[in-house]
């Protein structure tokens, strides 16, 4: 579960740092990276660490991290469990190789694979159906932000995902706010902007599900670096990060994990 109830009755969300390796690393390279992470993160507490290798490296990495606290995520999945879909990988198949999470709706998938809000919603349901935990990405373009339509677009994306979900599903749900204008650009939202957006997303969730919405972890993604992590995750509604390029460098990814709020070295 993402968020066990604390003694006070409030939800205590464990921060999480997810490394999205994208289309990088052969199997030997992936194992070399995760070997460094295993050593460097062995004593880290107070934050969950997850890696998302390419499909080809998932089985090998799953075996390599077995028995550690590092979680395994896939970068996408098909929205149907089985069938004549050449080249696709389904959520049950990902569970079979050891995945715990699946990233859904990353902006690069939306752009290059033409994934619509409807497809992202269907994939989210498929991940939940398989007993896995979706990390659902959403975010606005620079044109939408400058036109004052950021909240409108974010609400549209989020409500599309929530359609058909029950309150019980929220304990497995993770949302990743990744402003499209900050991905791979070196730009990132300010800590204040991140907190404001995360507060807005939480309000949408609470408006639909009430207090059950407090279980959902909301991550920030977009040019996350060791030197901006502490500030970006300081907000009450920022529950960790989705890391791109920096997750490919063990030293940087470890520092991001250590600089995340709640982390104890």
C-alpha positions as CSV (number, residue, x, y, z in Angstrom):
1,X,0.0,0.0,0.0
2,X,1.2,3.5,-0.7
3,X,0.0,5.1,2.5
4,X,-0.7,3.3,5.8
5,X,-2.7,5.2,8.4
6,X,-0.7,6.9,11.0
7,X,-1.7,6.7,14.7
8,X,-3.2,10.2,14.4
9,X,-5.7,8.9,11.8
10,X,-4.0,10.9,9.1
11,X,-2.3,9.2,6.2
12,X,1.5,8.9,6.2
13,X,2.6,8.7,2.6
14,X,6.1,7.1,2.2
15,X,8.0,9.3,-0.3
16,X,9.1,7.4,-3.5
17,X,11.8,8.1,-6.1
18,X,11.4,6.5,-9.4
19,X,14.2,6.2,-12.0
20,X,12.9,6.1,-15.6
21,X,15.7,4.7,-17.7
22,X,13.8,5.3,-20.9
23,X,15.4,3.8,-24.1
24,X,18.8,3.3,-22.5
25,X,21.1,0.5,-21.3
26,X,21.8,-3.0,-22.5
27,X,21.3,-5.8,-20.0
28,X,25.0,-5.8,-18.8
29,X,24.8,-2.0,-18.5
30,X,21.6,-2.2,-16.5
31,X,23.0,-4.7,-14.1
32,X,26.1,-2.6,-13.6
33,X,24.0,0.4,-12.7
34,X,21.7,-1.5,-10.3
35,X,24.7,-3.1,-8.7
36,X,26.0,0.3,-7.7
37,X,22.5,1.3,-6.5
38,X,22.2,-1.8,-4.3
39,X,25.5,-1.0,-2.5
40,X,24.8,2.8,-2.1
41,X,21.2,2.5,-1.0
42,X,21.5,-0.4,1.4
43,X,21.1,1.7,4.6
44,X,18.7,4.3,3.2
45,X,15.4,4.6,5.1
46,X,12.3,6.8,4.9
47,X,12.0,6.7,1.1
48,X,11.1,4.0,-1.4
49,X,13.4,3.6,-4.5
50,X,12.1,2.2,-7.8
51,X,13.8,1.7,-11.1
52,X,12.2,1.4,-14.5
53,X,14.5,-0.4,-17.0
54,X,13.7,-1.0,-20.6
55,X,11.6,-4.2,-21.2
56,X,14.7,-6.2,-22.3
57,X,16.4,-5.7,-19.0
58,X,13.4,-6.3,-16.7
59,X,13.9,-10.0,-16.0
60,X,17.6,-9.7,-15.3
61,X,17.2,-6.6,-13.1
62,X,14.3,-8.3,-11.2
63,X,16.7,-11.2,-10.3
64,X,19.5,-8.8,-9.4
65,X,17.4,-6.7,-6.9
66,X,15.5,-9.7,-5.4
67,X,15.8,-9.5,-1.7
68,X,16.5,-5.7,-1.7
69,X,14.3,-2.8,-1.0
70,X,14.5,-1.5,-4.6
71,X,11.3,-1.8,-6.5
72,X,10.8,-2.6,-10.2
73,X,8.7,-0.7,-12.6
74,X,7.9,-1.1,-16.3
75,X,7.8,2.0,-18.5
76,X,4.5,1.2,-20.2
77,X,2.1,-1.7,-20.9
78,X,-0.7,-2.6,-23.3
79,X,-4.3,-1.9,-22.2
80,X,-5.5,-5.4,-23.0
81,X,-4.3,-8.4,-21.0
82,X,-3.8,-10.9,-23.8
83,X,-4.5,-11.1,-27.6
84,X,-3.3,-10.6,-31.1
85,X,-1.3,-7.4,-30.4
86,X,2.1,-7.8,-32.0
87,X,4.9,-6.1,-30.2
88,X,2.8,-5.3,-27.1
89,X,3.5,-6.3,-23.5
90,X,0.6,-6.7,-21.1
91,X,0.4,-5.9,-17.4
92,X,0.0,-9.6,-16.3
93,X,3.3,-10.3,-18.2
94,X,5.0,-7.6,-16.4
95,X,3.8,-8.9,-13.0
96,X,5.1,-12.3,-14.1
97,X,8.7,-11.0,-14.4
98,X,8.6,-9.2,-11.1
99,X,7.3,-5.7,-11.7
100,X,5.5,-3.9,-8.9
101,X,4.8,-0.7,-10.8
102,X,4.0,0.4,-14.3
103,X,4.5,4.0,-15.6
104,X,1.5,5.0,-17.6
105,X,0.9,8.0,-19.9
106,X,4.4,9.5,-19.9
107,X,4.4,12.6,-22.1
108,X,6.8,10.9,-24.5
109,X,4.3,8.1,-25.0
110,X,1.5,10.7,-25.4
111,X,3.6,12.5,-28.0
112,X,5.4,9.8,-30.0
113,X,2.9,6.9,-29.6
114,X,-0.2,9.1,-29.8
115,X,-1.5,7.9,-26.5
116,X,-4.8,9.7,-25.7
117,X,-6.3,10.3,-22.3
118,X,-8.7,7.4,-23.1
119,X,-5.8,5.1,-23.7
120,X,-4.0,6.2,-20.6
121,X,-7.2,5.5,-18.6
122,X,-7.5,2.0,-20.1
123,X,-3.9,1.2,-19.3
124,X,-4.4,2.4,-15.7
125,X,-7.3,0.0,-15.3
126,X,-5.2,-2.8,-16.8
127,X,-2.4,-2.2,-14.4
128,X,-4.8,-2.2,-11.4
129,X,-6.5,-5.3,-12.7
130,X,-3.2,-7.1,-12.7
131,X,-2.6,-6.2,-9.1
132,X,0.2,-3.8,-9.9
133,X,0.6,-0.1,-9.0
134,X,0.2,2.5,-11.8
135,X,2.4,5.7,-11.9
136,X,0.1,7.8,-14.0
137,X,1.9,10.8,-15.7
138,X,0.1,14.0,-16.5
139,X,1.2,17.6,-17.3
140,X,0.6,20.7,-19.4
141,X,2.6,22.1,-22.3
142,X,4.2,25.5,-22.2
143,X,1.5,26.8,-24.6
144,X,-1.3,25.6,-22.2
145,X,0.5,27.1,-19.2
146,X,1.0,30.5,-20.9
147,X,-2.6,30.5,-22.0
148,X,-3.8,30.0,-18.4
149,X,-5.2,26.5,-19.2
150,X,-2.8,24.4,-17.1
151,X,-5.4,23.5,-14.4
152,X,-8.1,22.9,-17.1
153,X,-5.8,20.4,-18.9
154,X,-4.6,18.7,-15.7
155,X,-8.2,18.2,-14.5
156,X,-9.1,16.8,-17.8
157,X,-6.2,14.3,-17.7
158,X,-6.8,13.3,-14.1
159,X,-10.6,12.9,-14.3
160,X,-10.2,10.8,-17.4
161,X,-7.9,8.4,-15.4
162,X,-10.3,8.4,-12.4
163,X,-13.3,7.4,-14.4
164,X,-14.3,3.9,-13.3
165,X,-11.9,3.8,-10.3
166,X,-13.2,3.1,-6.8
167,X,-11.9,4.5,-3.6
168,X,-10.2,1.3,-2.8
169,X,-8.1,1.7,-6.0
170,X,-6.5,4.8,-4.6
171,X,-4.1,3.0,-2.3
172,X,-2.3,1.5,-5.3
173,X,-2.5,4.7,-7.4
174,X,0.5,7.1,-7.9
175,X,0.2,10.3,-9.9
176,X,3.3,12.0,-11.5
177,X,3.0,15.6,-12.4
178,X,5.5,16.2,-15.1
179,X,5.2,19.6,-16.8
180,X,5.9,18.8,-20.5
181,X,8.0,22.0,-20.8
182,X,10.4,20.7,-18.1
183,X,11.1,17.3,-19.4
184,X,14.7,17.0,-20.7
185,X,15.0,20.7,-21.1
186,X,17.0,21.5,-17.9
187,X,14.0,23.7,-16.8
188,X,11.9,22.7,-13.8
189,X,8.9,24.0,-11.9
190,X,9.8,26.1,-8.9
191,X,9.1,24.4,-5.5
192,X,6.1,26.8,-5.1
193,X,4.7,25.9,-8.6
194,X,5.1,22.2,-7.9
195,X,3.3,22.4,-4.5
196,X,0.5,24.6,-6.0
197,X,-0.1,22.0,-8.8
198,X,0.1,19.1,-6.4
199,X,-2.4,20.8,-4.1
200,X,-4.7,21.3,-7.0
201,X,-4.5,17.7,-8.0
202,X,-5.1,16.6,-4.4
203,X,-8.2,18.8,-4.3
204,X,-9.5,17.1,-7.5
205,X,-9.0,13.7,-5.9
206,X,-10.6,14.8,-2.6
207,X,-13.6,16.3,-4.4
208,X,-14.3,12.9,-5.9
209,X,-13.2,10.5,-3.2
210,X,-13.0,12.4,0.1
211,X,-10.4,11.5,2.6
212,X,-9.5,8.4,0.6
213,X,-7.6,10.7,-1.7
214,X,-5.0,11.2,1.0
215,X,-3.6,7.8,0.2
216,X,-2.5,8.8,-3.3
217,X,1.2,9.7,-3.8
218,X,1.8,12.6,-6.1
219,X,5.3,12.8,-7.6
220,X,7.1,15.6,-9.4
221,X,8.9,14.9,-12.7
222,X,10.9,17.2,-15.0
223,X,14.6,17.9,-14.9
224,X,15.0,16.6,-11.3
225,X,18.6,16.9,-10.1
226,X,20.4,16.3,-6.8
227,X,20.7,20.0,-6.2
228,X,16.9,20.7,-6.6
229,X,15.4,17.6,-5.0
230,X,15.2,18.8,-1.4
231,X,13.4,22.0,-2.4
232,X,11.1,20.3,-4.9
233,X,10.0,17.6,-2.4
234,X,9.6,19.9,0.6
235,X,5.9,20.7,-0.1
236,X,3.3,18.7,1.9
237,X,1.7,17.3,-1.3
238,X,4.9,16.5,-3.1
239,X,5.5,12.8,-2.3
240,X,8.7,12.1,-4.3
241,X,10.1,12.4,-7.8
242,X,10.0,10.7,-11.2
243,X,13.6,11.0,-12.5
244,X,14.8,10.8,-16.1
245,X,18.4,11.4,-17.2
246,X,19.8,11.7,-13.7
247,X,18.6,8.2,-12.9
248,X,21.2,6.8,-15.4
249,X,24.1,8.0,-13.2
250,X,24.2,6.0,-10.0
251,X,25.8,8.8,-8.0
252,X,23.2,11.4,-9.0
253,X,20.3,9.1,-8.5
254,X,21.5,8.1,-5.0
255,X,21.9,11.7,-4.1
256,X,18.4,12.4,-5.3
257,X,17.0,9.6,-3.1
258,X,19.0,10.9,-0.1
259,X,17.9,14.4,-0.6
260,X,14.2,13.5,-0.8
261,X,12.2,14.6,2.3
262,X,11.9,11.8,4.8
263,X,15.1,10.1,3.8
264,X,17.4,8.9,6.6
265,X,20.9,8.1,5.5
